[in-house]
Amino acid sequence: MKATALAHPNLALVKYWGKRDDALILPHQSSLSLTLSPLSVRTSVAFGVGESDAVELNGYVAKGSERERVIRVLDAVRAEAKGQTLGPARMVSRGDFPASAGLASSAAGFAALAVAARAAAGLPADPRAASLLARLGSGSACRSVQGGLCEWMRGERPDGTDSYAVQRFDEKHWPELRMVVAIVSRDEKEVKSRDGMKNAVETSPYYAAWTKDAEAEVVRARDYIARRDLQALGEMCERNAWRMHATSLAADPPLCYLMPATLALIHSLREQRKKGVPVWFTLDAGPNPCILTDAAHEVAAEAVARACGATEVVRCVPGGDARLLAEHLF
């Protein structure tokens, strides 16, 4: 009745930005991401312990919405395990990277939780079921159940049963691909992602165009990745990031996640490309750019990031599937 799983975070190359159903966390459009190694989160789950559910995240007792999101996933497992009385659960989760650095720690955490909780309940290994379950905790978590490059399909059904992630290419398809994360600010965002995307959905005149364009970009991204065309993929990443941020800049009230250091790095990458260095940025809802490049140029990408004010730089390679571990956290 106890299981432990490890999962990696992921970074969207075609962004998820906006929900059509807030309760089920269903997106307006499909998205596509790269799973990032060596970063990881480990999560242990045991059912039938204690008198009530206990949730510990990175050494502290989870409260409020953080706890509620975990309990929601555990409740879904208890509902699926028909015929069993699983009882209260204890969950402990720890990451090997900062949770507030814009590195999608919640995606890795909920993917690990989904895989561990299903195993602890005696449910069979099933990437689709784990992806659906992880989505209930954090939308982008559905893309961290499997490694390599994964696509979160928008789906059409109101109950969300066709909205989950599938692996399009495993981590061995393009081993030279690199993502260099540049931390230019650790300050907590004034507007959280879920609030920012809600504002864009409800008020941005560009939002309808964004969803149509992003859906088409997913199809193009698959082709670029299949051909390992770094320039085409890099140009698409930048285009998609700019368009996502444009929806928020045009919203009411307008929302800008970019900082001076963010723009300095973006402009510097453009200059580097003129010199023949293959580096392109992508940017989630925050100020910290991520640089897409290849293994031969990751050192140059890190140097550019530090020269533009990055206080921390994390070099990542394509990561693998979430998996069960023999060693538990409690």
Buried (B, 14 or more C-beta within 10 A) or exposed (E): BBBBBBBBBBBBBBBBBBBBEEEBBBBBBBBBBBBBBEBBBBBBBBBBBEEEBBBBBBEEEBEEEBBEBBBEBBEBBBEBBEEBEBBBBBBBBBBEBBBEBBBBBBBBBBBBBBBBBBBBBEBEEEBBBBBBBBBBBBBBBBBBBBBBBBBBBBBEEEEBEEBBBBBBBBBEBBEBBBBBBBBBBEEEBEBEBBEBBBBBBEBBEBBEEBBEBBBEBBEBBBEBBEEBEBEBBBBBBBBBBBBBBBBBBBBEEEBEBBBEBBEBBBEBBEEBBEEEBBBBBBBBBBBBBBBBBBEEBBEBBBBBBBEBBBEBBBBBBBBBBBEBBEEBBE
